[in-house]
C-alpha cells in the first residue's frame, strides 16, 4: 500500500504541475488584455514623445523581409493581436494575414503580407503543440481529481499519512531539475563564450528543445519576422513569471491540503 500511495502521489503532483501550468498558459495566451499591457510596456504601441505627440514604433522584417519595415497604428496592432489569438484558439486554418493601409517603408500600402512563410510554419507547430498540451492538461485534471478523491477516502479510513512527504520529495526533485537546467545553460554560455547578458535568451532557446520533440521545430522557432518583433522575449518572460507565480500558489495550496490530509489520517490512527 505504501508503494502504491507513493506512486499515486508522484502521478498526482505531475498532474497538478501540468494542468496548472498549461491552464495558465492558455488563459494568458488567449487574453487580449495581456498583449495590450505588454505592447505598452515593451514599446510596441505608439509612445508619447517630448512634444506630447504619439510616435509609432518601427516594426522591422515585415513578411520576414529584412528590407521591409512598417509603422502600425495601435488599432492595427490590436488587429494583429486578435489574429494571433483567433488562429491559436479557433478553427482558423492559416496564419497568413494580409492588411491594407499599412505605412510600409514610409508609404501607405495595401495588400501587405504581414507574416513571412517561416512564421506561418512556426505558428502551425505552436498550434499543434497547444492542441496536444490542452489534451494532456484535461487528462491530468481528471486523473488528478480522481487521485485526490482516493487520498481523501484513505484519510477518512485512517490510512496514508505520508502524502506531505511524497509531495515535498517530488517538488524538491523538480526544483533540482530546474536549477540543473539553468546551470546547464550557464555552462553552455561559458564554454562558447557567450556574453551573460544573453542568458535569458539562451534559457528561452533551450526551453524550446524541451517543448518541441523535433529539433528542427525548435530551431525553427528563431527567426526575424513581424511576429518576433511584436512578440518579444520580454513579453514571453513576463508570461513565464506569471505562470510560475500561479504555479507556486497552486503548489502551496496543495501542500497545505496534503498536510491537512496527513494530520487527519494520523489522528484517526492515534499517532
BELPE-V691546 format. One record per backbone hydrogen bond with DSSP energy under -0.5 kcal/mol. NH is the residue of the N-H (numbers start at 1). CO is the residue of the C=O. If there is no record, write none. Layout:
BEGIN
NH_CO, NH_CO
END
This chain:
BEGIN
5_1, 6_2, 7_3, 8_4, 9_5, 10_6, 11_7, 12_8, 13_9, 14_10, 15_11, 16_12, 17_13, 18_14, 19_15, 20_16, 21_17, 22_18, 23_19, 24_20, 25_21, 26_22, 27_23, 28_24, 29_25, 30_26, 31_28, 32_30, 34_31, 35_31, 36_32, 37_33, 38_34, 39_35, 40_36, 41_37, 42_38, 43_40, 44_39, 45_39, 47_55, 49_53, 52_49, 55_47, 56_54, 57_44, 59_57, 59_70, 60_58, 61_68, 62_68, 63_114, 64_61, 65_62, 66_64, 68_65, 69_67, 70_59, 71_103, 72_57, 72_70, 77_73, 78_74, 79_75, 80_76, 81_77, 82_78, 83_79, 84_80, 85_81, 86_82, 87_83, 88_84, 89_85, 90_86, 92_86, 99_112, 102_109, 103_71, 104_102, 104_107, 105_69, 105_103, 107_104, 109_102, 112_99, 113_111, 114_97, 114_112, 115_97, 120_116, 121_117, 122_118, 123_119, 124_120, 125_121, 126_122, 127_123, 128_124, 129_125, 130_126, 131_127, 132_128, 133_129, 134_130, 135_131, 136_132, 137_133, 138_134, 139_135, 140_136, 141_137, 142_138, 143_139, 144_140, 145_141, 146_142, 147_143, 148_144, 149_145, 150_146, 151_147, 152_148, 153_149, 154_150, 155_151, 156_152, 157_153, 158_155, 159_154, 166_162, 167_163, 168_164, 169_165, 170_166, 171_167, 172_168, 173_169, 174_170, 175_171, 176_172, 177_173, 178_174, 179_175, 180_176, 181_177, 182_178, 183_179, 184_180, 185_181, 186_182, 187_183, 188_184, 189_185, 190_186, 191_187, 192_188, 194_189, 198_195, 199_196, 202_198, 203_199, 204_200, 205_201, 206_202, 207_203, 208_204, 208_205, 209_205, 209_206, 210_206, 210_207, 211_207, 212_208, 213_211, 215_213, 217_214, 218_214, 219_215, 220_216, 221_218, 222_219, 223_221, 225_223, 226_61, 229_225, 230_226, 231_227, 232_230, 236_232, 237_233, 238_234, 239_235, 240_236, 241_237, 242_238, 243_239, 244_240, 245_241, 246_242, 247_243, 248_244, 249_245, 250_246, 251_247, 252_248, 253_249, 254_250, 255_251, 256_252, 257_253, 258_254, 259_255, 260_256, 261_257, 262_258, 263_259, 264_260, 265_261, 266_262, 267_263, 268_264, 269_265, 270_266, 270_267, 271_266
END
